[in-house]
Amino acid sequence: FTTWKNEHYEYHGQCDLVMMSDPKFADDLGLDIHIRTKIVRYWSYIKSVAIRIGNDILEIEGTLDEDDAEPHYWINYEYQGELDDYA
């Protein structure tokens, strides 16, 4: 990971991490960014990212399958869902 101050560090574990949280974002709607890592042998990778703004949540997940070109995302817990309104 590289921080906002350009500091680099490595973490090889499996867990959920809070990358950013700002309750005052966009006139108090709030912003949270969480990442989920997965361990593979002696290293780990970012498996998914969840972004919450206000009451809306977008989760994005990658795949190891090179032939899988389908986007894997959830909006408000609905696979490939759509937003009803925009903040």
PDB file as gemmi writes it, atoms N, CA and C in Angstrom:
CRYST1    1.000    1.000    1.000  90.00  90.00  90.00 P 1                      
ATOM      1  N   PHE A   1       0.843  -1.181   0.000  1.00  0.00           N  
ATOM      2  CA  PHE A   1       0.000   0.000   0.000  1.00  0.00           C  
ATOM      3  C   PHE A   1       0.883   1.237   0.000  1.00  0.00           C  
ATOM      4  N   THR A   2       0.400   2.277  -0.636  1.00  0.00           N  
ATOM      5  CA  THR A   2       1.072   3.567  -0.584  1.00  0.00           C  
ATOM      6  C   THR A   2       0.097   4.557   0.034  1.00  0.00           C  
ATOM      7  N   THR A   3       0.533   5.243   1.071  1.00  0.00           N  
ATOM      8  CA  THR A   3      -0.334   6.176   1.785  1.00  0.00           C  
ATOM      9  C   THR A   3      -0.437   7.493   1.031  1.00  0.00           C  
ATOM     10  N   TRP A   4      -1.330   8.362   1.521  1.00  0.00           N  
ATOM     11  CA  TRP A   4      -1.494   9.689   0.918  1.00  0.00           C  
ATOM     12  C   TRP A   4      -0.206  10.494   1.022  1.00  0.00           C  
ATOM     13  N   LYS A   5       0.641  10.173   2.001  1.00  0.00           N  
ATOM     14  CA  LYS A   5       1.916  10.875   2.178  1.00  0.00           C  
ATOM     15  C   LYS A   5       3.051  10.184   1.419  1.00  0.00           C  
ATOM     16  N   ASN A   6       2.687   9.269   0.499  1.00  0.00           N  
ATOM     17  CA  ASN A   6       3.632   8.542  -0.333  1.00  0.00           C  
ATOM     18  C   ASN A   6       4.534   7.604   0.463  1.00  0.00           C  
ATOM     19  N   GLU A   7       4.062   7.135   1.598  1.00  0.00           N  
ATOM     20  CA  GLU A   7       4.788   6.137   2.372  1.00  0.00           C  
ATOM     21  C   GLU A   7       4.329   4.756   1.916  1.00  0.00           C  
ATOM     22  N   HIS A   8       5.263   3.843   1.723  1.00  0.00           N  
ATOM     23  CA  HIS A   8       4.947   2.510   1.221  1.00  0.00           C  
ATOM     24  C   HIS A   8       5.128   1.475   2.325  1.00  0.00           C  
ATOM     25  N   TYR A   9       4.156   0.575   2.424  1.00  0.00           N  
ATOM     26  CA  TYR A   9       4.303  -0.553   3.329  1.00  0.00           C  
ATOM     27  C   TYR A   9       3.541  -1.744   2.772  1.00  0.00           C  
ATOM     28  N   GLU A  10       3.926  -2.919   3.219  1.00  0.00           N  
ATOM     29  CA  GLU A  10       3.305  -4.154   2.760  1.00  0.00           C  
ATOM     30  C   GLU A  10       2.640  -4.861   3.921  1.00  0.00           C  
ATOM     31  N   TYR A  11       1.523  -5.467   3.623  1.00  0.00           N  
ATOM     32  CA  TYR A  11       0.809  -6.250   4.619  1.00  0.00           C  
ATOM     33  C   TYR A  11       0.308  -7.513   3.933  1.00  0.00           C  
ATOM     34  N   HIS A  12       0.785  -8.645   4.353  1.00  0.00           N  
ATOM     35  CA  HIS A  12       0.385  -9.908   3.745  1.00  0.00           C  
ATOM     36  C   HIS A  12      -0.467 -10.686   4.741  1.00  0.00           C  
ATOM     37  N   GLY A  13      -1.733 -10.385   4.734  1.00  0.00           N  
ATOM     38  CA  GLY A  13      -2.675 -11.065   5.608  1.00  0.00           C  
ATOM     39  C   GLY A  13      -4.045 -11.059   4.962  1.00  0.00           C  
ATOM     40  N   GLN A  14      -4.974 -11.746   5.589  1.00  0.00           N  
ATOM     41  CA  GLN A  14      -6.341 -11.802   5.068  1.00  0.00           C  
ATOM     42  C   GLN A  14      -7.261 -11.140   6.075  1.00  0.00           C  
ATOM     43  N   CYS A  15      -7.897 -10.044   5.649  1.00  0.00           N  
ATOM     44  CA  CYS A  15      -8.792  -9.342   6.560  1.00  0.00           C  
ATOM     45  C   CYS A  15      -9.542  -8.249   5.804  1.00  0.00           C  
ATOM     46  N   ASP A  16     -10.413  -7.578   6.510  1.00  0.00           N  
ATOM     47  CA  ASP A  16     -11.096  -6.394   5.995  1.00  0.00           C  
ATOM     48  C   ASP A  16     -10.396  -5.173   6.574  1.00  0.00           C  
ATOM     49  N   LEU A  17     -10.099  -4.213   5.731  1.00  0.00           N  
ATOM     50  CA  LEU A  17      -9.389  -3.008   6.155  1.00  0.00           C  
ATOM     51  C   LEU A  17     -10.217  -1.773   5.822  1.00  0.00           C  
ATOM     52  N   VAL A  18     -10.223  -0.814   6.721  1.00  0.00           N  
ATOM     53  CA  VAL A  18     -10.857   0.471   6.449  1.00  0.00           C  
ATOM     54  C   VAL A  18      -9.791   1.353   5.818  1.00  0.00           C  
ATOM     55  N   MET A  19      -9.980   1.654   4.539  1.00  0.00           N  
ATOM     56  CA  MET A  19      -9.008   2.488   3.844  1.00  0.00           C  
ATOM     57  C   MET A  19      -9.266   3.958   4.105  1.00  0.00           C  
ATOM     58  N   MET A  20     -10.571   4.313   4.194  1.00  0.00           N  
ATOM     59  CA  MET A  20     -10.913   5.712   4.391  1.00  0.00           C  
ATOM     60  C   MET A  20     -12.309   5.817   4.989  1.00  0.00           C  
ATOM     61  N   SER A  21     -12.496   6.800   5.857  1.00  0.00           N  
ATOM     62  CA  SER A  21     -13.811   7.091   6.427  1.00  0.00           C  
ATOM     63  C   SER A  21     -13.906   8.590   6.665  1.00  0.00           C  
ATOM     64  N   ASP A  22     -14.951   9.192   6.109  1.00  0.00           N  
ATOM     65  CA  ASP A  22     -15.157  10.627   6.269  1.00  0.00           C  
ATOM     66  C   ASP A  22     -16.648  10.888   6.454  1.00  0.00           C  
ATOM     67  N   PRO A  23     -17.112  11.011   7.704  1.00  0.00           N  
ATOM     68  CA  PRO A  23     -18.548  11.220   7.947  1.00  0.00           C  
ATOM     69  C   PRO A  23     -19.059  12.569   7.456  1.00  0.00           C  
ATOM     70  N   LYS A  24     -18.180  13.530   7.197  1.00  0.00           N  
ATOM     71  CA  LYS A  24     -18.587  14.870   6.748  1.00  0.00           C  
ATOM     72  C   LYS A  24     -18.605  15.007   5.223  1.00  0.00           C  
ATOM     73  N   PHE A  25     -18.233  13.968   4.497  1.00  0.00           N  
ATOM     74  CA  PHE A  25     -18.144  14.011   3.037  1.00  0.00           C  
ATOM     75  C   PHE A  25     -19.493  14.405   2.425  1.00  0.00           C  
ATOM     76  N   ALA A  26     -19.465  15.263   1.433  1.00  0.00           N  
ATOM     77  CA  ALA A  26     -20.642  15.680   0.656  1.00  0.00           C  
ATOM     78  C   ALA A  26     -21.788  16.126   1.553  1.00  0.00           C  
ATOM     79  N   ASP A  27     -21.513  17.166   2.325  1.00  0.00           N  
ATOM     80  CA  ASP A  27     -22.543  17.728   3.212  1.00  0.00           C  
ATOM     81  C   ASP A  27     -23.131  16.688   4.157  1.00  0.00           C  
ATOM     82  N   ASP A  28     -22.255  15.927   4.787  1.00  0.00           N  
ATOM     83  CA  ASP A  28     -22.604  14.931   5.816  1.00  0.00           C  
ATOM     84  C   ASP A  28     -23.261  13.656   5.279  1.00  0.00           C  
ATOM     85  N   LEU A  29     -23.187  13.397   3.970  1.00  0.00           N  
ATOM     86  CA  LEU A  29     -23.641  12.086   3.475  1.00  0.00           C  
ATOM     87  C   LEU A  29     -22.738  10.984   3.999  1.00  0.00           C  
ATOM     88  N   GLY A  30     -21.457  11.265   4.060  1.00  0.00           N  
ATOM     89  CA  GLY A  30     -20.486  10.299   4.554  1.00  0.00           C  
ATOM     90  C   GLY A  30     -19.884   9.473   3.442  1.00  0.00           C  
ATOM     91  N   LEU A  31     -18.648   9.046   3.658  1.00  0.00           N  
ATOM     92  CA  LEU A  31     -17.917   8.223   2.705  1.00  0.00           C  
ATOM     93  C   LEU A  31     -17.117   7.198   3.480  1.00  0.00           C  
ATOM     94  N   ASP A  32     -17.243   5.928   3.094  1.00  0.00           N  
ATOM     95  CA  ASP A  32     -16.433   4.849   3.660  1.00  0.00           C  
ATOM     96  C   ASP A  32     -15.898   4.011   2.516  1.00  0.00           C  
ATOM     97  N   ILE A  33     -14.615   3.671   2.579  1.00  0.00           N  
ATOM     98  CA  ILE A  33     -14.006   2.773   1.606  1.00  0.00           C  
ATOM     99  C   ILE A  33     -13.335   1.656   2.385  1.00  0.00           C  
ATOM    100  N   HIS A  34     -13.781   0.420   2.130  1.00  0.00           N  
ATOM    101  CA  HIS A  34     -13.228  -0.761   2.780  1.00  0.00           C  
ATOM    102  C   HIS A  34     -12.649  -1.676   1.718  1.00  0.00           C  
ATOM    103  N   ILE A  35     -11.546  -2.340   2.049  1.00  0.00           N  
ATOM    104  CA  ILE A  35     -10.973  -3.322   1.145  1.00  0.00           C  
ATOM    105  C   ILE A  35     -10.888  -4.661   1.863  1.00  0.00           C  
ATOM    106  N   ARG A  36     -11.081  -5.720   1.104  1.00  0.00           N  
ATOM    107  CA  ARG A  36     -10.996  -7.079   1.641  1.00  0.00           C  
ATOM    108  C   ARG A  36      -9.834  -7.779   0.959  1.00  0.00           C  
ATOM    109  N   THR A  37      -8.897  -8.247   1.752  1.00  0.00           N  
ATOM    110  CA  THR A  37      -7.740  -8.943   1.207  1.00  0.00           C  
ATOM    111  C   THR A  37      -7.918 -10.448   1.373  1.00  0.00           C  
ATOM    112  N   LYS A  38      -7.249 -11.191   0.514  1.00  0.00           N  
ATOM    113  CA  LYS A  38      -7.285 -12.653   0.561  1.00  0.00           C  
ATOM    114  C   LYS A  38      -5.854 -13.151   0.489  1.00  0.00           C  
ATOM    115  N   ILE A  39      -5.525 -14.098   1.352  1.00  0.00           N  
ATOM    116  CA  ILE A  39      -4.172 -14.624   1.386  1.00  0.00           C  
ATOM    117  C   ILE A  39      -4.050 -15.799   0.414  1.00  0.00           C  
ATOM    118  N   VAL A  40      -2.920 -15.831  -0.281  1.00  0.00           N  
ATOM    119  CA  VAL A  40      -2.593 -16.910  -1.207  1.00  0.00           C  
ATOM    120  C   VAL A  40      -1.139 -17.289  -0.932  1.00  0.00           C  
ATOM    121  N   ARG A  41      -0.942 -18.454  -0.415  1.00  0.00           N  
ATOM    122  CA  ARG A  41       0.391 -18.937  -0.037  1.00  0.00           C  
ATOM    123  C   ARG A  41       1.087 -17.936   0.895  1.00  0.00           C  
ATOM    124  N   TYR A  42       2.073 -17.204   0.370  1.00  0.00           N  
ATOM    125  CA  TYR A  42       2.862 -16.294   1.204  1.00  0.00           C  
ATOM    126  C   TYR A  42       2.595 -14.826   0.908  1.00  0.00           C  
ATOM    127  N   TRP A  43       1.546 -14.526   0.180  1.00  0.00           N  
ATOM    128  CA  TRP A  43       1.224 -13.143  -0.152  1.00  0.00           C  
ATOM    129  C   TRP A  43      -0.288 -12.989  -0.167  1.00  0.00           C  
ATOM    130  N   SER A  44      -0.743 -11.764  -0.262  1.00  0.00           N  
ATOM    131  CA  SER A  44      -2.183 -11.519  -0.323  1.00  0.00           C  
ATOM    132  C   SER A  44      -2.468 -10.487  -1.408  1.00  0.00           C  
ATOM    133  N   TYR A  45      -3.741 -10.415  -1.784  1.00  0.00           N  
ATOM    134  CA  TYR A  45      -4.149  -9.457  -2.806  1.00  0.00           C  
ATOM    135  C   TYR A  45      -5.486  -8.857  -2.408  1.00  0.00           C  
ATOM    136  N   ILE A  46      -5.847  -7.732  -3.017  1.00  0.00           N  
ATOM    137  CA  ILE A  46      -7.137  -7.102  -2.747  1.00  0.00           C  
ATOM    138  C   ILE A  46      -8.192  -7.848  -3.555  1.00  0.00           C  
ATOM    139  N   LYS A  47      -9.094  -8.514  -2.852  1.00  0.00           N  
ATOM    140  CA  LYS A  47     -10.135  -9.305  -3.499  1.00  0.00           C  
ATOM    141  C   LYS A  47     -11.344  -8.449  -3.866  1.00  0.00           C  
ATOM    142  N   SER A  48     -11.719  -7.532  -2.986  1.00  0.00           N  
ATOM    143  CA  SER A  48     -12.884  -6.690  -3.267  1.00  0.00           C  
ATOM    144  C   SER A  48     -12.756  -5.358  -2.553  1.00  0.00           C  
ATOM    145  N   VAL A  49     -13.537  -4.406  -3.049  1.00  0.00           N  
ATOM    146  CA  VAL A  49     -13.576  -3.061  -2.479  1.00  0.00           C  
ATOM    147  C   VAL A  49     -15.039  -2.670  -2.317  1.00  0.00           C  
ATOM    148  N   ALA A  50     -15.376  -2.073  -1.185  1.00  0.00           N  
ATOM    149  CA  ALA A  50     -16.730  -1.568  -0.959  1.00  0.00           C  
ATOM    150  C   ALA A  50     -16.649  -0.074  -0.691  1.00  0.00           C  
ATOM    151  N   ILE A  51     -17.493   0.684  -1.388  1.00  0.00           N  
ATOM    152  CA  ILE A  51     -17.533   2.139  -1.244  1.00  0.00           C  
ATOM    153  C   ILE A  51     -18.950   2.527  -0.866  1.00  0.00           C  
ATOM    154  N   ARG A  52     -19.090   3.234   0.260  1.00  0.00           N  
ATOM    155  CA  ARG A  52     -20.392   3.710   0.691  1.00  0.00           C  
ATOM    156  C   ARG A  52     -20.405   5.218   0.653  1.00  0.00           C  
ATOM    157  N   ILE A  53     -21.403   5.791  -0.021  1.00  0.00           N  
ATOM    158  CA  ILE A  53     -21.660   7.231   0.003  1.00  0.00           C  
ATOM    159  C   ILE A  53     -23.122   7.388   0.380  1.00  0.00           C  
ATOM    160  N   GLY A  54     -23.365   8.027   1.513  1.00  0.00           N  
ATOM    161  CA  GLY A  54     -24.739   8.148   2.004  1.00  0.00           C  
ATOM    162  C   GLY A  54     -25.312   6.775   2.293  1.00  0.00           C  
ATOM    163  N   ASN A  55     -26.459   6.461   1.704  1.00  0.00           N  
ATOM    164  CA  ASN A  55     -27.093   5.160   1.906  1.00  0.00           C  
ATOM    165  C   ASN A  55     -26.774   4.168   0.793  1.00  0.00           C  
ATOM    166  N   ASP A  56     -25.964   4.564  -0.184  1.00  0.00           N  
ATOM    167  CA  ASP A  56     -25.652   3.702  -1.316  1.00  0.00           C  
ATOM    168  C   ASP A  56     -24.296   3.035  -1.141  1.00  0.00           C  
ATOM    169  N   ILE A  57     -24.240   1.746  -1.495  1.00  0.00           N  
ATOM    170  CA  ILE A  57     -23.010   0.965  -1.378  1.00  0.00           C  
ATOM    171  C   ILE A  57     -22.699   0.325  -2.723  1.00  0.00           C  
ATOM    172  N   LEU A  58     -21.474   0.495  -3.184  1.00  0.00           N  
ATOM    173  CA  LEU A  58     -20.968  -0.162  -4.381  1.00  0.00           C  
ATOM    174  C   LEU A  58     -19.867  -1.113  -3.946  1.00  0.00           C  
ATOM    175  N   GLU A  59     -19.982  -2.379  -4.308  1.00  0.00           N  
ATOM    176  CA  GLU A  59     -18.930  -3.356  -4.027  1.00  0.00           C  
ATOM    177  C   GLU A  59     -18.446  -3.923  -5.354  1.00  0.00           C  
ATOM    178  N   ILE A  60     -17.126  -3.970  -5.518  1.00  0.00           N  
ATOM    179  CA  ILE A  60     -16.496  -4.439  -6.744  1.00  0.00           C  
ATOM    180  C   ILE A  60     -15.564  -5.586  -6.385  1.00  0.00           C  
ATOM    181  N   GLU A  61     -15.637  -6.649  -7.177  1.00  0.00           N  
ATOM    182  CA  GLU A  61     -14.792  -7.818  -6.907  1.00  0.00           C  
ATOM    183  C   GLU A  61     -14.103  -8.248  -8.188  1.00  0.00           C  
ATOM    184  N   GLY A  62     -12.835  -8.553  -8.087  1.00  0.00           N  
ATOM    185  CA  GLY A  62     -12.069  -9.033  -9.229  1.00  0.00           C  
ATOM    186  C   GLY A  62     -12.209 -10.535  -9.382  1.00  0.00           C  
ATOM    187  N   THR A  63     -11.605 -11.059 -10.427  1.00  0.00           N  
ATOM    188  CA  THR A  63     -11.615 -12.491 -10.668  1.00  0.00           C  
ATOM    189  C   THR A  63     -10.246 -12.919 -11.182  1.00  0.00           C  
ATOM    190  N   LEU A  64      -9.894 -14.161 -10.914  1.00  0.00           N  
ATOM    191  CA  LEU A  64      -8.637 -14.704 -11.417  1.00  0.00           C  
ATOM    192  C   LEU A  64      -8.800 -15.320 -12.804  1.00  0.00           C  
ATOM    193  N   ASP A  65     -10.035 -15.450 -13.263  1.00  0.00           N  
ATOM    194  CA  ASP A  65     -10.334 -16.066 -14.548  1.00  0.00           C  
ATOM    195  C   ASP A  65     -10.104 -15.059 -15.682  1.00  0.00           C  
ATOM    196  N   GLU A  66      -9.073 -15.276 -16.474  1.00  0.00           N  
ATOM    197  CA  GLU A  66      -8.749 -14.355 -17.560  1.00  0.00           C  
ATOM    198  C   GLU A  66      -9.828 -14.313 -18.636  1.00  0.00           C  
ATOM    199  N   ASP A  67     -10.630 -15.366 -18.739  1.00  0.00           N  
ATOM    200  CA  ASP A  67     -11.689 -15.412 -19.746  1.00  0.00           C  
ATOM    201  C   ASP A  67     -12.999 -14.800 -19.256  1.00  0.00           C  
ATOM    202  N   ASP A  68     -13.045 -14.404 -18.003  1.00  0.00           N  
ATOM    203  CA  ASP A  68     -14.264 -13.828 -17.424  1.00  0.00           C  
ATOM    204  C   ASP A  68     -14.224 -12.313 -17.583  1.00  0.00           C  
ATOM    205  N   ALA A  69     -14.899 -11.805 -18.610  1.00  0.00           N  
ATOM    206  CA  ALA A  69     -14.908 -10.364 -18.866  1.00  0.00           C  
ATOM    207  C   ALA A  69     -16.119  -9.681 -18.246  1.00  0.00           C  
ATOM    208  N   GLU A  70     -16.982 -10.443 -17.585  1.00  0.00           N  
ATOM    209  CA  GLU A  70     -18.187  -9.877 -16.972  1.00  0.00           C  
ATOM    210  C   GLU A  70     -17.816  -9.045 -15.748  1.00  0.00           C  
ATOM    211  N   PRO A  71     -18.384  -7.855 -15.618  1.00  0.00           N  
ATOM    212  CA  PRO A  71     -18.111  -7.052 -14.416  1.00  0.00           C  
ATOM    213  C   PRO A  71     -18.798  -7.675 -13.195  1.00  0.00           C  
ATOM    214  N   HIS A  72     -18.079  -7.746 -12.098  1.00  0.00           N  
ATOM    215  CA  HIS A  72     -18.613  -8.300 -10.863  1.00  0.00           C  
ATOM    216  C   HIS A  72     -18.769  -7.164  -9.856  1.00  0.00           C  
ATOM    217  N   TYR A  73     -19.996  -6.673  -9.728  1.00  0.00           N  
ATOM    218  CA  TYR A  73     -20.252  -5.593  -8.778  1.00  0.00           C  
ATOM    219  C   TYR A  73     -21.664  -5.718  -8.229  1.00  0.00           C  
ATOM    220  N   TRP A  74     -21.842  -5.120  -7.072  1.00  0.00           N  
ATOM    221  CA  TRP A  74     -23.128  -5.084  -6.406  1.00  0.00           C  
ATOM    222  C   TRP A  74     -23.427  -3.643  -6.038  1.00  0.00           C  
ATOM    223  N   ILE A  75     -24.649  -3.212  -6.266  1.00  0.00           N  
ATOM    224  CA  ILE A  75     -25.093  -1.896  -5.816  1.00  0.00           C  
ATOM    225  C   ILE A  75     -26.208  -2.141  -4.815  1.00  0.00           C  
ATOM    226  N   ASN A  76     -25.979  -1.676  -3.609  1.00  0.00           N  
ATOM    227  CA  ASN A  76     -26.937  -1.869  -2.513  1.00  0.00           C  
ATOM    228  C   ASN A  76     -27.335  -3.336  -2.393  1.00  0.00           C  
ATOM    229  N   TYR A  77     -26.319  -4.210  -2.409  1.00  0.00           N  
ATOM    230  CA  TYR A  77     -26.448  -5.662  -2.215  1.00  0.00           C  
ATOM    231  C   TYR A  77     -27.113  -6.390  -3.374  1.00  0.00           C  
ATOM    232  N   GLU A  78     -27.393  -5.713  -4.484  1.00  0.00           N  
ATOM    233  CA  GLU A  78     -28.006  -6.352  -5.646  1.00  0.00           C  
ATOM    234  C   GLU A  78     -26.944  -6.517  -6.727  1.00  0.00           C  
ATOM    235  N   TYR A  79     -26.746  -7.788  -7.157  1.00  0.00           N  
ATOM    236  CA  TYR A  79     -25.725  -8.070  -8.161  1.00  0.00           C  
ATOM    237  C   TYR A  79     -26.047  -7.315  -9.455  1.00  0.00           C  
ATOM    238  N   GLN A  80     -25.112  -6.531  -9.910  1.00  0.00           N  
ATOM    239  CA  GLN A  80     -25.222  -5.682 -11.096  1.00  0.00           C  
ATOM    240  C   GLN A  80     -26.487  -4.817 -11.049  1.00  0.00           C  
ATOM    241  N   GLY A  81     -26.810  -4.356  -9.848  1.00  0.00           N  
ATOM    242  CA  GLY A  81     -27.977  -3.504  -9.662  1.00  0.00           C  
ATOM    243  C   GLY A  81     -27.773  -2.107 -10.216  1.00  0.00           C  
ATOM    244  N   GLU A  82     -28.814  -1.312 -10.136  1.00  0.00           N  
ATOM    245  CA  GLU A  82     -28.759   0.064 -10.617  1.00  0.00           C  
ATOM    246  C   GLU A  82     -29.100   1.014  -9.486  1.00  0.00           C  
ATOM    247  N   LEU A  83     -28.596   2.220  -9.579  1.00  0.00           N  
ATOM    248  CA  LEU A  83     -28.935   3.253  -8.599  1.00  0.00           C  
ATOM    249  C   LEU A  83     -30.264   3.871  -8.959  1.00  0.00           C  
ATOM    250  N   ASP A  84     -31.084   4.077  -7.951  1.00  0.00           N  
ATOM    251  CA  ASP A  84     -32.381   4.721  -8.164  1.00  0.00           C  
ATOM    252  C   ASP A  84     -32.267   6.238  -8.208  1.00  0.00           C  
ATOM    253  N   ASP A  85     -31.350   6.765  -7.424  1.00  0.00           N  
ATOM    254  CA  ASP A  85     -31.137   8.208  -7.397  1.00  0.00           C  
ATOM    255  C   ASP A  85     -29.649   8.486  -7.260  1.00  0.00           C  
ATOM    256  N   TYR A  86     -29.273   9.696  -7.543  1.00  0.00           N  
ATOM    257  CA  TYR A  86     -27.869  10.094  -7.465  1.00  0.00           C  
ATOM    258  C   TYR A  86     -27.739  11.222  -6.461  1.00  0.00           C  
ATOM    259  N   ALA A  87     -26.717  11.112  -5.629  1.00  0.00           N  
ATOM    260  CA  ALA A  87     -26.497  12.119  -4.586  1.00  0.00           C  
ATOM    261  C   ALA A  87     -26.113  13.447  -5.174  1.00  0.00           C  
TER     262      ALA A  87                                                      
END                                                                             
